[in-house]
Amino acid sequence: MLCSETPNKQRLDKRLCERIETDLEICYSDGKRFYIENLIDISEGGILVTGSKNLDEGTRLIITIPLDPPIKIIGSCRWTQKKGIKHIIGIQFADCTRKQQDRIRELISSILWDPV
């Protein structure tokens, strides 16, 4: 299942894309502020982030995964949950190009195959 290719454009169900745990640092902006946070996991459909600020559901985000070259992608906040002083934020990718989809797949493959 690719980024936003879901049957009838329905909400992406987390079970449709395998989630891969990681501890990468990412950057995102809601158009007002810029945040540097940690990824909890990534899939072809989105990311789970530990955030310092609560986001409203539906907030549009510009996400940058600092690789060489960086992956820049649009996403939206699907849900948040407070956990201690942090927030767990579910972000769904939106409007992905084929190149962005390929880069996300490459990143996931590198996480899976990177020797410990």
Buried (B, 14 or more C-beta within 10 A) or exposed (E): BBBBEBEEEEEBEBEEBBBBEBEBEBBBEBEEEEBEBBBBBBBBBBBBBBBEEEBEEEBEBBBBBEEEEEBEBBBBBBEBEEEEEBBBBBBBBBEBEEEBBEBBEEBBEEBEEEEE
